[in-house]
Amino acid sequence: TMAMVIVKQQLVQLDAGRQNQMLAETQKKTGVSHDEAANQRLDNIHANLMKTGMLKRDYKMYVNPSQDMNAFETIGGVISINQGMMNALNDSELAFTLCHEMGHGEHRHAVNGILKGIAVSTAVDLAFGGNGDLLDILVGGLAVNYIDNEVITMDQEKEADATGFNILKNTQYNVGGAPASMVLIYEKYGNLYTEGWKRAINPNN
């Protein structure tokens, strides 16, 4: 328990005060799209969402080159949208996607998600290894790798949806962008939700 508390403290510090570091490390991992129109479009929607005054933290956003339909928010309030998502969604649909990711950020879901992904033995080694610098580096590495191994519960996803929709309805965008974005993803990837014993093997996220 003490080990997990120490690691959580380190993650909270990383989340609160090292946004530029996390942006650089995340961009290095995913790559950055050089599509100027896509990045400008993302910046414009981001600015419009911030005008609501409903967001408590600042976010750094960028487009990555992946053609999959996906987006993520990680430690430090860093949000990345895949180029594939940018290509598939209109502005209202994209605005909801960003609102949803900001919902994760507002509730600090990434911190809790990373903690769930850390084995107790790893936490003990990190916390009591006696090397503060090493702890800092390893926790930073866990934060970057988190984007490949999200541990987000369905309750957290629903919380991000609710927060995101509340932000969206206070903007110029069409609130129909929320269900429309989900329909597009459903049509592309199908039903990925599992019930019963299958959830133990392949948990919903």
TIPA-774585 format. One record per atom (N, C-alpha, C): residue number from 1; atom name; x, y, z. Coordinates in nm, 2 decimals, m for minus. Each point is the difference from the previous one (the first is absolute). Layout:
seq, atom, east, north, up
NUM, CA, X, Y, Z $
...
REM end
This chain:
seq, atom, east, north, up
1, N, 0.08, m0.12, 0.00 $
1, CA, m0.08, 0.12, 0.00 $
1, C, 0.09, 0.13, 0.00 $
2, N, 0.10, m0.01, 0.08 $
2, CA, 0.09, 0.12, 0.01 $
2, C, 0.07, 0.02, m0.14 $
3, N, 0.04, m0.11, m0.06 $
3, CA, 0.07, 0.01, m0.13 $
3, C, m0.10, 0.06, m0.10 $
4, N, m0.12, m0.04, 0.00 $
4, CA, m0.09, 0.05, m0.10 $
4, C, m0.03, 0.15, 0.02 $
5, N, 0.00, 0.04, 0.13 $
5, CA, m0.02, 0.14, 0.04 $
5, C, 0.11, 0.09, m0.06 $
6, N, 0.13, m0.05, 0.02 $
6, CA, 0.11, 0.07, m0.05 $
6, C, 0.00, 0.01, m0.15 $
7, N, m0.03, m0.11, m0.07 $
7, CA, m0.01, 0.00, m0.15 $
7, C, m0.11, 0.10, m0.04 $
8, N, m0.11, 0.00, 0.07 $
8, CA, m0.11, 0.09, m0.04 $
8, C, 0.04, 0.14, 0.02 $
9, N, 0.07, 0.03, 0.10 $
9, CA, 0.05, 0.14, 0.02 $
9, C, 0.09, 0.04, m0.11 $
10, N, 0.08, m0.09, m0.05 $
10, CA, 0.09, 0.03, m0.11 $
10, C, m0.08, 0.02, m0.13 $
11, N, m0.10, m0.08, m0.02 $
11, CA, m0.08, 0.02, m0.12 $
11, C, m0.08, 0.13, 0.01 $
12, N, m0.05, 0.04, 0.11 $
12, CA, m0.07, 0.12, 0.02 $
12, C, 0.09, 0.12, m0.03 $
13, N, 0.12, 0.00, 0.05 $
13, CA, 0.10, 0.10, m0.03 $
13, C, 0.03, 0.01, m0.15 $
14, N, 0.01, m0.11, m0.07 $
14, CA, 0.02, m0.01, m0.14 $
14, C, m0.11, 0.06, m0.08 $
15, N, m0.12, m0.04, 0.05 $
15, CA, m0.13, 0.04, m0.07 $
15, C, m0.02, 0.15, 0.02 $
16, N, 0.04, 0.06, 0.11 $
16, CA, m0.02, 0.14, 0.03 $
16, C, 0.10, 0.09, m0.05 $
17, N, 0.13, m0.04, m0.01 $
17, CA, 0.10, 0.10, m0.02 $
17, C, 0.10, m0.03, m0.12 $
18, N, m0.03, m0.11, m0.08 $
18, CA, 0.10, m0.03, m0.10 $
18, C, m0.07, m0.02, m0.14 $
19, N, m0.09, 0.09, m0.03 $
19, CA, m0.07, m0.02, m0.12 $
19, C, 0.09, 0.00, m0.13 $
20, N, 0.09, 0.10, 0.00 $
20, CA, 0.09, 0.01, m0.12 $
20, C, 0.08, m0.13, m0.02 $
21, N, 0.05, m0.05, 0.12 $
21, CA, 0.08, m0.13, m0.01 $
21, C, m0.09, m0.11, m0.05 $
22, N, m0.12, m0.01, 0.05 $
22, CA, m0.09, m0.11, m0.05 $
22, C, m0.04, 0.02, m0.14 $
23, N, m0.02, 0.12, m0.04 $
23, CA, m0.03, 0.03, m0.14 $
23, C, 0.11, m0.05, m0.10 $
24, N, 0.13, 0.04, 0.04 $
24, CA, 0.11, m0.04, m0.08 $
24, C, 0.02, m0.15, m0.01 $
25, N, m0.02, m0.07, 0.12 $
25, CA, 0.02, m0.14, 0.00 $
25, C, m0.11, m0.08, m0.07 $
26, N, m0.12, 0.05, 0.01 $
26, CA, m0.11, m0.06, m0.07 $
26, C, 0.01, 0.02, m0.15 $
27, N, 0.04, 0.12, m0.04 $
27, CA, 0.02, 0.03, m0.15 $
27, C, 0.11, m0.09, m0.05 $
28, N, 0.10, m0.02, 0.08 $
28, CA, 0.11, m0.09, m0.05 $
28, C, m0.05, m0.14, m0.02 $
29, N, m0.09, m0.04, 0.09 $
29, CA, m0.05, m0.14, m0.01 $
29, C, m0.10, m0.02, m0.12 $
30, N, m0.09, 0.10, m0.02 $
30, CA, m0.10, m0.02, m0.10 $
30, C, 0.03, 0.06, m0.14 $
31, N, 0.10, 0.09, 0.00 $
31, CA, 0.02, 0.08, m0.12 $
31, C, m0.10, 0.11, m0.01 $
32, N, 0.03, 0.10, m0.08 $
32, CA, m0.09, 0.12, m0.02 $
32, C, m0.03, 0.02, m0.14 $
33, N, m0.13, 0.02, m0.03 $
33, CA, m0.05, 0.02, m0.14 $
33, C, 0.05, 0.14, m0.04 $
34, N, 0.04, 0.00, m0.13 $
34, CA, 0.04, 0.13, m0.05 $
34, C, m0.11, 0.06, m0.09 $
35, N, m0.12, m0.05, 0.01 $
35, CA, m0.11, 0.06, m0.07 $
35, C, m0.04, 0.13, 0.07 $
36, N, 0.04, 0.11, m0.06 $
36, CA, m0.03, 0.13, 0.06 $
36, C, m0.15, 0.03, 0.02 $
37, N, m0.08, m0.04, m0.10 $
37, CA, m0.14, 0.03, 0.01 $
37, C, m0.06, m0.08, 0.11 $
38, N, 0.04, m0.12, 0.02 $
38, CA, m0.05, m0.08, 0.12 $
38, C, 0.04, 0.06, 0.13 $
39, N, 0.12, 0.04, 0.01 $
39, CA, 0.05, 0.06, 0.13 $
39, C, m0.07, 0.13, 0.03 $
40, N, m0.02, 0.08, m0.11 $
40, CA, m0.07, 0.13, 0.02 $
40, C, m0.15, m0.02, 0.04 $
41, N, m0.06, m0.10, m0.06 $
41, CA, m0.14, m0.03, 0.03 $
41, C, m0.01, m0.05, 0.15 $
42, N, 0.10, m0.08, 0.04 $
42, CA, 0.00, m0.05, 0.14 $
42, C, 0.01, 0.12, 0.09 $
43, N, 0.10, 0.09, m0.03 $
43, CA, 0.02, 0.12, 0.08 $
43, C, m0.13, 0.09, 0.01 $
44, N, m0.07, 0.01, m0.11 $
44, CA, m0.12, 0.09, 0.00 $
44, C, m0.11, m0.06, 0.09 $
45, N, m0.02, m0.13, m0.01 $
45, CA, m0.10, m0.07, 0.08 $
45, C, 0.04, 0.01, 0.15 $
46, N, 0.13, m0.02, 0.03 $
46, CA, 0.05, 0.00, 0.13 $
46, C, m0.03, 0.14, 0.06 $
47, N, 0.03, 0.11, m0.07 $
47, CA, m0.02, 0.13, 0.04 $
47, C, m0.15, 0.03, 0.03 $
48, N, m0.09, m0.05, m0.08 $
48, CA, m0.14, 0.02, 0.02 $
48, C, m0.05, m0.07, 0.12 $
49, N, 0.06, m0.12, 0.03 $
49, CA, m0.04, m0.07, 0.12 $
49, C, 0.04, 0.07, 0.13 $
50, N, 0.12, 0.05, m0.01 $
50, CA, 0.06, 0.07, 0.12 $
50, C, m0.09, 0.13, 0.03 $
51, N, m0.06, 0.06, m0.10 $
51, CA, m0.08, 0.12, 0.02 $
51, C, m0.12, m0.03, 0.09 $
52, N, m0.04, m0.12, 0.02 $
52, CA, m0.11, m0.03, 0.09 $
52, C, 0.03, 0.04, 0.14 $
53, N, 0.12, 0.00, 0.04 $
53, CA, 0.04, 0.03, 0.14 $
53, C, m0.03, m0.11, 0.09 $
54, N, m0.03, m0.12, m0.05 $
54, CA, m0.04, m0.12, 0.08 $
54, C, 0.12, m0.09, 0.03 $
55, N, 0.11, 0.03, m0.06 $
55, CA, 0.12, m0.09, 0.01 $
55, C, 0.10, 0.05, 0.11 $
56, N, 0.03, m0.08, 0.09 $
56, CA, 0.08, 0.04, 0.11 $
56, C, 0.15, m0.01, m0.02 $
57, N, 0.04, m0.07, m0.11 $
57, CA, 0.14, m0.01, m0.03 $
57, C, 0.03, 0.03, m0.14 $
58, N, 0.13, 0.03, m0.03 $
58, CA, 0.04, 0.03, m0.13 $
58, C, 0.04, m0.14, m0.07 $
59, N, m0.02, 0.00, m0.14 $
59, CA, 0.03, m0.12, m0.07 $
59, C, 0.09, 0.03, m0.12 $
60, N, 0.09, m0.09, m0.02 $
60, CA, 0.09, 0.01, m0.12 $
60, C, m0.05, m0.11, m0.10 $
61, N, m0.03, 0.04, m0.12 $
61, CA, m0.06, m0.09, m0.10 $
61, C, 0.08, 0.00, m0.13 $
62, N, 0.00, m0.12, m0.06 $
62, CA, 0.07, m0.01, m0.13 $
62, C, m0.06, m0.12, m0.08 $
63, N, 0.02, 0.00, m0.13 $
63, CA, m0.04, m0.11, m0.09 $
63, C, 0.11, m0.09, m0.02 $
64, N, m0.02, m0.13, 0.02 $
64, CA, 0.10, m0.10, m0.03 $
64, C, m0.03, m0.07, m0.13 $
65, N, 0.09, m0.07, m0.07 $
65, CA, m0.02, m0.05, m0.14 $
65, C, m0.08, m0.13, m0.01 $
66, N, m0.03, m0.06, 0.11 $
66, CA, m0.08, m0.13, m0.01 $
66, C, m0.13, 0.02, m0.08 $
67, N, m0.03, m0.10, m0.08 $
67, CA, m0.12, 0.00, m0.08 $
67, C, m0.12, m0.07, 0.08 $
68, N, 0.03, m0.06, 0.11 $
68, CA, m0.11, m0.05, 0.08 $
68, C, m0.09, 0.11, 0.05 $
69, N, m0.13, m0.04, 0.03 $
69, CA, m0.09, 0.10, 0.06 $
69, C, 0.02, m0.01, 0.15 $
70, N, 0.08, 0.09, 0.06 $
70, CA, 0.02, 0.00, 0.14 $
70, C, 0.05, 0.13, 0.05 $
71, N, 0.00, 0.02, 0.13 $
71, CA, 0.05, 0.12, 0.07 $
71, C, 0.03, m0.04, 0.14 $
72, N, 0.09, 0.08, 0.07 $
72, CA, 0.03, m0.04, 0.14 $
72, C, 0.04, 0.13, 0.07 $
73, N, m0.02, m0.01, 0.13 $
73, CA, 0.05, 0.10, 0.10 $
73, C, 0.09, m0.07, 0.09 $
74, N, 0.12, 0.06, 0.03 $
74, CA, 0.09, m0.06, 0.10 $
74, C, 0.05, 0.10, 0.10 $
75, N, 0.09, m0.05, 0.08 $
75, CA, 0.05, 0.08, 0.11 $
75, C, 0.05, 0.14, m0.05 $
76, N, m0.03, 0.10, 0.08 $
76, CA, 0.04, 0.14, m0.04 $
76, C, m0.11, 0.07, m0.08 $
77, N, m0.11, m0.06, m0.03 $
77, CA, m0.10, 0.07, m0.08 $
77, C, 0.04, 0.00, m0.15 $
78, N, 0.07, m0.10, m0.04 $
78, CA, 0.04, m0.01, m0.14 $
78, C, m0.10, m0.08, m0.08 $
79, N, m0.06, 0.05, m0.10 $
79, CA, m0.10, m0.06, m0.08 $
79, C, 0.05, m0.02, m0.15 $
80, N, m0.01, m0.12, m0.05 $
80, CA, 0.03, m0.02, m0.14 $
80, C, m0.11, m0.06, m0.08 $
81, N, m0.03, 0.05, m0.12 $
81, CA, m0.10, m0.05, m0.09 $
81, C, 0.07, m0.07, m0.11 $
82, N, m0.04, m0.12, m0.04 $
82, CA, 0.06, m0.07, m0.11 $
82, C, m0.05, 0.07, m0.13 $
83, N, 0.09, 0.01, m0.10 $
83, CA, m0.04, 0.05, m0.13 $
83, C, m0.12, m0.06, m0.06 $
84, N, m0.02, m0.13, 0.02 $
84, CA, m0.11, m0.08, m0.04 $
84, C, m0.13, 0.06, 0.06 $
85, N, 0.00, 0.04, 0.12 $
85, CA, m0.11, 0.06, 0.07 $
85, C, m0.03, 0.13, m0.06 $
86, N, 0.10, 0.08, m0.02 $
86, CA, m0.02, 0.13, m0.06 $
86, C, m0.06, m0.01, m0.14 $
87, N, 0.04, m0.10, m0.08 $
87, CA, m0.05, m0.01, m0.13 $
87, C, m0.15, m0.05, 0.00 $
88, N, m0.04, m0.08, 0.10 $
88, CA, m0.13, m0.06, 0.00 $
88, C, m0.11, 0.09, 0.06 $
89, N, 0.03, 0.09, 0.09 $
89, CA, m0.10, 0.07, 0.08 $
89, C, m0.02, 0.15, m0.05 $
90, N, m0.12, 0.04, 0.01 $
90, CA, m0.02, 0.15, m0.03 $
90, C, 0.03, 0.07, 0.13 $
91, N, m0.01, 0.14, 0.00 $
91, CA, 0.04, 0.08, 0.11 $
91, C, m0.08, m0.03, 0.13 $
92, N, m0.13, m0.02, m0.01 $
92, CA, m0.08, m0.03, 0.12 $
92, C, 0.04, m0.14, 0.06 $
93, N, 0.02, m0.09, m0.09 $
93, CA, 0.04, m0.14, 0.05 $
93, C, 0.14, 0.01, 0.06 $
94, N, 0.09, 0.07, m0.06 $
94, CA, 0.13, 0.02, 0.06 $
94, C, 0.00, 0.07, 0.13 $
95, N, m0.08, 0.10, 0.00 $
95, CA, m0.01, 0.08, 0.13 $
95, C, m0.05, m0.09, 0.11 $
96, N, m0.09, m0.09, m0.02 $
96, CA, m0.04, m0.09, 0.11 $
96, C, 0.11, m0.09, 0.04 $
97, N, 0.07, m0.05, m0.10 $
97, CA, 0.12, m0.09, 0.03 $
97, C, 0.10, 0.08, 0.09 $
98, N, 0.03, 0.12, m0.03 $
98, CA, 0.09, 0.08, 0.08 $
98, C, m0.06, 0.02, 0.14 $
99, N, m0.13, 0.03, 0.00 $
99, CA, m0.07, 0.02, 0.13 $
99, C, 0.01, m0.12, 0.09 $
100, N, m0.02, m0.12, m0.06 $
100, CA, 0.01, m0.13, 0.07 $
100, C, 0.14, m0.01, 0.06 $
101, N, 0.11, 0.02, m0.09 $
101, CA, 0.13, m0.01, 0.05 $
101, C, 0.03, 0.10, 0.11 $
102, N, m0.05, 0.12, m0.01 $
102, CA, 0.02, 0.10, 0.10 $
102, C, m0.08, m0.04, 0.13 $
103, N, m0.11, m0.08, m0.02 $
103, CA, m0.07, m0.05, 0.12 $
103, C, 0.09, m0.09, 0.08 $
104, N, 0.08, m0.09, m0.07 $
104, CA, 0.10, m0.08, 0.07 $
104, C, 0.10, 0.09, 0.07 $
105, N, 0.04, 0.10, m0.07 $
105, CA, 0.10, 0.09, 0.07 $
105, C, m0.05, 0.07, 0.12 $
106, N, m0.12, 0.05, m0.01 $
106, CA, m0.06, 0.07, 0.11 $
106, C, m0.01, m0.09, 0.13 $
107, N, m0.02, m0.13, m0.02 $
107, CA, m0.02, m0.09, 0.11 $
107, C, 0.13, m0.08, 0.03 $
108, N, 0.11, 0.04, m0.07 $
108, CA, 0.13, m0.06, 0.03 $
108, C, 0.00, m0.15, m0.02 $
109, N, m0.08, m0.05, m0.10 $
109, CA, m0.01, m0.15, m0.02 $
109, C, 0.13, m0.06, m0.03 $
110, N, 0.09, 0.07, m0.07 $
110, CA, 0.13, m0.06, m0.04 $
110, C, 0.08, m0.04, 0.13 $
111, N, 0.00, 0.08, 0.10 $
111, CA, 0.08, m0.03, 0.12 $
111, C, m0.05, m0.14, 0.06 $
112, N, m0.14, m0.01, 0.01 $
112, CA, m0.05, m0.12, 0.06 $
112, C, 0.02, m0.12, m0.10 $
113, N, m0.01, 0.03, m0.13 $
113, CA, 0.02, m0.11, m0.09 $
113, C, 0.14, m0.06, 0.00 $
114, N, 0.10, 0.09, 0.02 $
114, CA, 0.14, m0.05, 0.00 $
114, C, 0.02, m0.08, 0.13 $
115, N, m0.06, 0.05, 0.11 $
115, CA, 0.02, m0.07, 0.13 $
115, C, m0.06, m0.14, m0.01 $
116, N, m0.11, m0.02, m0.07 $
116, CA, m0.06, m0.13, m0.02 $
116, C, 0.09, m0.09, m0.08 $
117, N, 0.08, 0.06, m0.09 $
117, CA, 0.09, m0.08, m0.08 $
117, C, 0.13, m0.04, 0.06 $
118, N, 0.02, 0.05, 0.12 $
118, CA, 0.13, m0.02, 0.07 $
118, C, m0.02, m0.12, 0.10 $
119, N, 0.08, m0.10, m0.02 $
119, CA, 0.00, m0.11, 0.10 $
119, C, 0.05, 0.05, 0.13 $
120, N, m0.05, m0.06, 0.11 $
120, CA, 0.04, 0.04, 0.13 $
120, C, 0.15, m0.02, 0.02 $
121, N, 0.06, m0.11, m0.05 $
121, CA, 0.14, m0.02, 0.01 $
121, C, 0.08, 0.11, m0.07 $
122, N, m0.05, 0.04, m0.11 $
122, CA, 0.07, 0.11, m0.08 $
122, C, m0.01, 0.12, 0.08 $
123, N, m0.11, 0.03, 0.06 $
123, CA, m0.02, 0.12, 0.08 $
123, C, 0.10, 0.00, 0.12 $
124, N, 0.01, m0.11, 0.06 $
124, CA, 0.09, m0.01, 0.12 $
124, C, 0.15, 0.03, m0.05 $
125, N, 0.04, m0.06, m0.11 $
125, CA, 0.13, 0.02, m0.05 $
125, C, 0.02, 0.14, m0.04 $
126, N, m0.10, 0.07, m0.06 $
126, CA, 0.02, 0.14, m0.04 $
126, C, 0.01, 0.09, 0.13 $
127, N, m0.09, m0.03, 0.09 $
127, CA, m0.01, 0.09, 0.12 $
127, C, 0.11, m0.01, 0.09 $
128, N, 0.06, m0.12, 0.02 $
128, CA, 0.10, m0.03, 0.10 $
128, C, 0.13, m0.03, m0.05 $
129, N, 0.02, 0.03, m0.13 $
129, CA, 0.13, m0.03, m0.06 $
129, C, 0.11, 0.09, 0.04 $
130, N, m0.04, 0.11, 0.07 $
130, CA, 0.10, 0.09, 0.06 $
130, C, 0.06, 0.10, m0.10 $
131, N, m0.05, 0.00, m0.13 $
131, CA, 0.05, 0.10, m0.10 $
131, C, m0.12, 0.08, m0.05 $
132, N, m0.01, 0.12, 0.05 $
132, CA, m0.11, 0.09, m0.04 $
132, C, 0.00, 0.03, m0.15 $
133, N, 0.12, 0.02, m0.05 $
133, CA, 0.01, 0.03, m0.14 $
133, C, m0.05, m0.11, m0.09 $
134, N, 0.04, m0.12, 0.04 $
134, CA, m0.05, m0.12, m0.07 $
134, C, m0.15, m0.02, 0.01 $
135, N, m0.06, 0.03, 0.11 $
135, CA, m0.14, m0.01, 0.02 $
135, C, m0.07, 0.10, m0.09 $
136, N, 0.06, 0.12, m0.01 $
136, CA, m0.06, 0.10, m0.09 $
136, C, 0.00, m0.04, m0.15 $
137, N, 0.12, m0.06, m0.04 $
137, CA, 0.01, m0.05, m0.14 $
137, C, m0.10, m0.11, m0.03 $
138, N, 0.00, m0.10, 0.09 $
138, CA, m0.09, m0.12, m0.02 $
138, C, m0.14, 0.04, 0.00 $
139, N, m0.05, 0.09, 0.09 $
139, CA, m0.14, 0.04, 0.00 $
139, C, m0.03, 0.08, m0.13 $
140, N, 0.10, 0.08, m0.04 $
140, CA, m0.02, 0.07, m0.13 $
140, C, m0.02, m0.10, m0.12 $
141, N, 0.08, m0.11, 0.01 $
141, CA, m0.01, m0.10, m0.11 $
141, C, m0.13, m0.07, 0.01 $
142, N, m0.05, m0.03, 0.12 $
142, CA, m0.14, m0.06, 0.01 $
142, C, m0.10, 0.09, m0.05 $
143, N, 0.01, 0.13, 0.02 $
143, CA, m0.10, 0.09, m0.05 $
143, C, 0.00, 0.01, m0.15 $
144, N, 0.11, m0.01, m0.07 $
144, CA, 0.00, 0.00, m0.14 $
144, C, m0.05, m0.13, m0.06 $
145, N, 0.04, m0.11, 0.06 $
145, CA, m0.05, m0.13, m0.05 $
145, C, m0.15, m0.02, 0.03 $
146, N, m0.05, 0.08, 0.09 $
146, CA, m0.14, m0.02, 0.03 $
146, C, m0.09, 0.02, m0.12 $
147, N, 0.04, 0.08, m0.10 $
147, CA, m0.08, 0.02, m0.12 $
147, C, m0.02, m0.12, m0.08 $
148, N, 0.08, m0.10, 0.02 $
148, CA, m0.02, m0.13, m0.07 $
148, C, m0.07, m0.10, 0.09 $
149, N, m0.01, 0.02, 0.13 $
149, CA, m0.06, m0.09, 0.09 $
149, C, m0.10, 0.06, 0.10 $
150, N, m0.10, 0.07, m0.06 $
150, CA, m0.09, 0.07, 0.09 $
150, C, m0.07, m0.09, 0.09 $
151, N, m0.02, 0.04, 0.12 $
151, CA, m0.08, m0.08, 0.10 $
151, C, m0.10, 0.10, 0.05 $
152, N, m0.10, 0.02, m0.09 $
152, CA, m0.11, 0.09, 0.03 $
152, C, m0.13, m0.08, 0.02 $
153, N, m0.07, 0.02, 0.11 $
153, CA, m0.12, m0.08, 0.03 $
153, C, m0.11, 0.05, m0.08 $
154, N, m0.11, m0.08, m0.01 $
154, CA, m0.12, 0.05, m0.07 $
154, C, m0.06, 0.11, 0.07 $
155, N, 0.00, 0.00, 0.13 $
155, CA, m0.05, 0.12, 0.08 $
155, C, 0.08, 0.12, m0.03 $
156, N, 0.13, m0.01, m0.02 $
156, CA, 0.08, 0.12, m0.03 $
156, C, m0.04, 0.05, m0.14 $
157, N, m0.02, m0.09, m0.10 $
157, CA, m0.04, 0.03, m0.13 $
157, C, m0.13, 0.08, 0.00 $
158, N, m0.10, m0.05, 0.08 $
158, CA, m0.13, 0.06, 0.01 $
158, C, 0.01, 0.14, 0.06 $
159, N, 0.09, 0.01, 0.10 $
159, CA, 0.03, 0.13, 0.07 $
159, C, 0.05, 0.10, m0.10 $
160, N, 0.10, m0.05, m0.09 $
160, CA, 0.06, 0.09, m0.10 $
160, C, m0.11, 0.04, m0.10 $
161, N, m0.09, m0.10, m0.04 $
161, CA, m0.10, 0.04, m0.09 $
161, C, m0.10, 0.10, 0.06 $
162, N, m0.04, m0.01, 0.12 $
162, CA, m0.09, 0.09, 0.06 $
162, C, 0.06, 0.14, 0.01 $
163, N, 0.13, 0.00, 0.05 $
163, CA, 0.07, 0.13, 0.01 $
163, C, 0.02, 0.06, m0.14 $
164, N, 0.04, m0.08, m0.09 $
164, CA, 0.02, 0.05, m0.14 $
164, C, m0.13, 0.06, m0.06 $
165, N, m0.11, m0.07, 0.02 $
165, CA, m0.13, 0.04, m0.06 $
165, C, m0.04, 0.13, 0.07 $
166, N, 0.02, 0.02, 0.12 $
166, CA, m0.03, 0.12, 0.08 $
166, C, 0.08, 0.12, m0.06 $
167, N, 0.12, m0.02, m0.03 $
167, CA, 0.08, 0.10, m0.07 $
167, C, m0.05, 0.03, m0.14 $
168, N, m0.02, m0.10, m0.07 $
168, CA, m0.04, 0.01, m0.14 $
168, C, m0.13, 0.08, m0.02 $
169, N, m0.10, m0.02, 0.09 $
169, CA, m0.13, 0.07, m0.01 $
169, C, 0.01, 0.15, 0.03 $
170, N, 0.12, 0.04, 0.05 $
170, CA, 0.02, 0.14, 0.03 $
170, C, 0.09, 0.07, m0.11 $
171, N, 0.01, m0.07, m0.11 $
171, CA, 0.08, 0.06, m0.11 $
171, C, m0.09, 0.02, m0.13 $
172, N, 0.06, 0.05, m0.10 $
172, CA, m0.07, 0.02, m0.13 $
172, C, m0.02, m0.13, m0.08 $
173, N, 0.05, m0.11, 0.05 $
173, CA, 0.00, m0.12, m0.08 $
173, C, m0.13, m0.08, 0.02 $
174, N, m0.04, m0.08, m0.10 $
174, CA, m0.12, m0.08, 0.01 $
174, C, 0.01, m0.11, 0.09 $
175, N, m0.08, m0.01, 0.10 $
175, CA, 0.01, m0.11, 0.10 $
175, C, m0.02, m0.13, m0.06 $
176, N, m0.06, m0.01, m0.12 $
176, CA, m0.02, m0.12, m0.07 $
176, C, 0.14, m0.06, m0.04 $
177, N, 0.11, 0.08, 0.01 $
177, CA, 0.13, m0.05, m0.02 $
177, C, 0.04, m0.11, 0.09 $
178, N, m0.06, 0.00, 0.12 $
178, CA, 0.04, m0.10, 0.10 $
178, C, m0.05, m0.14, m0.04 $
179, N, m0.13, m0.03, m0.03 $
179, CA, m0.03, m0.13, m0.04 $
179, C, 0.05, m0.03, m0.14 $
180, N, 0.01, 0.10, m0.09 $
180, CA, 0.05, m0.03, m0.13 $
180, C, 0.14, m0.05, 0.00 $
181, N, 0.08, 0.05, 0.08 $
181, CA, 0.14, m0.04, 0.01 $
181, C, 0.01, m0.15, 0.05 $
182, N, m0.09, m0.03, 0.09 $
182, CA, 0.00, m0.14, 0.05 $
182, C, m0.05, m0.10, m0.10 $
183, N, m0.10, 0.05, m0.08 $
183, CA, m0.05, m0.09, m0.11 $
183, C, 0.11, m0.03, m0.10 $
184, N, 0.07, 0.10, m0.04 $
184, CA, 0.11, m0.02, m0.10 $
184, C, 0.10, m0.10, 0.05 $
185, N, 0.04, 0.01, 0.13 $
185, CA, 0.10, m0.09, 0.05 $
185, C, m0.06, m0.14, 0.01 $
186, N, m0.13, m0.01, 0.04 $
186, CA, m0.07, m0.13, 0.01 $
186, C, 0.00, m0.07, m0.14 $
187, N, m0.04, 0.09, m0.10 $
187, CA, m0.01, m0.06, m0.14 $
187, C, 0.14, m0.05, m0.05 $
188, N, 0.11, 0.06, 0.05 $
188, CA, 0.13, m0.04, m0.05 $
188, C, 0.05, m0.12, 0.07 $
189, N, m0.02, 0.00, 0.14 $
189, CA, 0.06, m0.11, 0.08 $
189, C, m0.09, m0.10, 0.06 $
190, N, m0.13, 0.03, m0.01 $
190, CA, m0.10, m0.10, 0.05 $
190, C, m0.01, 0.01, 0.15 $
191, N, m0.07, m0.10, 0.06 $
191, CA, m0.03, 0.00, 0.14 $
191, C, 0.12, m0.06, 0.08 $
192, N, 0.08, 0.08, 0.07 $
192, CA, 0.11, m0.06, 0.07 $
192, C, m0.03, m0.02, 0.15 $
193, N, m0.12, 0.02, 0.04 $
193, CA, m0.04, m0.02, 0.14 $
193, C, m0.03, m0.14, 0.03 $
194, N, 0.06, m0.05, 0.11 $
194, CA, m0.02, m0.14, 0.03 $
194, C, m0.07, m0.02, 0.14 $
195, N, m0.07, m0.11, 0.01 $
195, CA, m0.07, m0.03, 0.13 $
195, C, 0.05, m0.13, 0.05 $
196, N, m0.04, m0.03, 0.13 $
196, CA, 0.02, m0.13, 0.06 $
196, C, 0.15, m0.03, 0.01 $
197, N, 0.03, m0.13, m0.02 $
197, CA, 0.14, m0.05, 0.03 $
197, C, 0.10, 0.06, m0.10 $
198, N, m0.05, 0.04, m0.12 $
198, CA, 0.09, 0.06, m0.10 $
198, C, 0.07, 0.13, 0.06 $
199, N, m0.07, 0.07, 0.09 $
199, CA, 0.05, 0.12, 0.06 $
199, C, 0.13, m0.02, 0.08 $
200, N, 0.00, m0.12, 0.06 $
200, CA, 0.12, m0.04, 0.08 $
200, C, 0.13, m0.01, m0.09 $
201, N, m0.03, m0.05, m0.12 $
201, CA, 0.11, m0.03, m0.09 $
201, C, 0.04, 0.13, m0.08 $
202, N, m0.11, 0.07, m0.04 $
202, CA, 0.02, 0.13, m0.08 $
202, C, m0.08, 0.11, 0.06 $
203, N, 0.04, 0.06, 0.11 $
203, CA, m0.08, 0.11, 0.06 $
203, C, m0.04, 0.11, m0.09 $
204, N, m0.12, 0.05, 0.02 $
204, CA, m0.04, 0.12, m0.07 $
204, C, 0.08, 0.12, 0.04 $
205, N, 0.03, 0.08, m0.09 $
205, CA, 0.07, 0.13, 0.03 $
205, C, m0.07, 0.11, m0.08 $
REM end
